[in-house]
Amino acid sequence: MRPPIDTGYEDSHVDTETRTATNDVSGNLSLLVSVEQAAAILGIGRTRFFDLVMSHAVASVKIGRRRLIVRSSLAEFVERLVRDQDVTDEDRAVSYHSSQSMSLIALAAASRSGAKICP
């Protein structure tokens, strides 16, 4: 007769490192997470996250019928977003200051020529 699955009996030949590694993989340190878990980590919806997966913005693998997300690709995705956001903010600042400078130059030129300035 086979003993029940959870007997509380611990094999003496299984060392504590093996048990610890198994617990870490099943806990927060797993290499792969489900789409739902990854969406929750990023704070977005499942459908929006699937759009990111299908556009290859985040790395995923298929095991059987399940699509799983590579956890490290989530951090890389966020880093890319931050880097792109910083560049966009700098471009906006330069563009804004350039357009203000151009407007001031145009106003100065118009006032020197005596032209009327209409808004």
C-alpha positions in Angstrom: 0.0 0.0 0.0 1.2 3.5 -0.9 1.5 6.1 1.9 -0.5 9.3 1.5 1.3 12.2 -0.3 1.7 14.4 2.8 2.9 12.1 5.5 5.2 14.6 7.3 8.0 12.1 6.8 11.2 13.8 5.6 13.8 11.8 3.6 17.1 12.0 5.3 19.0 11.9 2.0 17.4 15.2 0.7 19.7 17.9 1.9 18.4 21.3 3.1 19.9 23.2 0.1 17.8 21.2 -2.3 14.6 21.9 -0.3 15.6 25.6 0.0 16.2 25.9 -3.8 12.8 24.3 -4.5 11.1 26.7 -2.2 12.8 29.7 -3.7 11.8 28.7 -7.2 8.1 28.3 -6.2 8.2 31.6 -4.3 9.0 35.1 -5.4 12.3 34.1 -7.1 10.8 32.0 -9.9 12.3 32.5 -13.3 8.9 32.3 -15.1 5.6 33.9 -14.2 2.1 33.6 -15.7 0.7 36.4 -17.8 -1.7 37.3 -15.0 1.2 37.5 -12.5 3.3 39.6 -14.9 0.4 42.0 -15.6 -0.1 42.4 -11.8 3.6 43.1 -11.3 3.4 45.9 -13.9 0.0 47.1 -12.7 -1.7 46.7 -16.1 -4.5 44.5 -17.4 -4.2 41.0 -18.8 -5.3 42.1 -22.3 -2.8 45.0 -22.5 -0.1 42.6 -21.3 -0.9 40.1 -24.0 -0.4 43.0 -26.5 3.1 43.5 -25.1 3.8 39.8 -25.3 2.6 39.5 -28.9 4.6 42.6 -29.9 7.7 41.0 -28.3 8.2 43.9 -25.9 8.7 41.2 -23.2 10.2 37.8 -23.5 7.9 34.8 -23.1 8.1 31.1 -23.6 5.4 28.5 -24.3 5.4 25.3 -22.2 2.7 23.0 -23.3 -0.4 25.2 -23.7 0.7 27.9 -21.2 2.5 31.1 -22.1 4.9 32.1 -19.4 6.8 35.3 -19.0 10.6 35.5 -18.3 10.7 37.5 -15.1 14.0 39.3 -16.0 12.4 40.6 -19.2 9.9 42.6 -17.0 12.7 44.6 -15.4 14.3 45.1 -18.9 11.0 46.3 -20.2 10.6 48.9 -17.4 14.2 50.1 -17.9 13.5 50.6 -21.6 10.3 52.6 -20.7 12.2 54.8 -18.3 15.0 55.4 -20.7 12.6 56.2 -23.6 10.6 58.5 -21.3 13.7 60.4 -20.2 14.7 60.9 -23.8 11.2 62.1 -24.7 11.2 64.5 -21.8 14.5 65.9 -22.9 13.3 66.3 -26.5 10.2 68.0 -25.3 12.2 70.4 -23.2 14.6 71.2 -26.0 11.7 71.6 -28.5 9.8 73.8 -26.1 12.8 76.1 -25.4 13.6 76.2 -29.1 10.0 77.2 -30.1 10.0 79.9 -27.4 13.3 81.2 -28.7 12.1 81.2 -32.3 8.9 83.1 -31.2 11.0 85.7 -29.4 13.2 86.1 -32.4 10.2 86.5 -34.7 8.7 89.1 -32.3 11.9 91.1 -32.2 12.3 91.0 -36.0 8.6 92.1 -36.4 8.9 94.9 -33.9 12.1 96.2 -35.6 10.4 96.3 -39.0 7.4 98.0 -37.6 5.0 95.3 -38.6 1.8 94.7 -36.6 1.8 91.5 -34.7 -1.4 89.6 -34.7 -2.0 86.6 -32.3 
